[in-house]
């Protein structure tokens, strides 16, 4: 529920038309989708995290983990917001 709320707020703040690579393009963030992401992540497994660490950017880019996809989707916008915050 908290993830669903946070993602909905992020979308509101960034704007629905904001162009970033969404893990599931044009799909509304719902509580059910958030539950699917939580159930589908393998990041709780230390071996998975180690493989991503050892594989570097290539392993991360190829990952089908929903939270890796989310991080990749929001990273450019988050970096731009952070840069503006630091500048202003």
Secondary structure, DSSP 8 states (H G I E B T S, - for coil): -HHHHHHHHHHHHH-TT-----TTTT----HHHHHHHHHH--TTSHHHHHHHHHHHHHHHHH---HHHHHHHHHHHHHHHHHHHHHH-
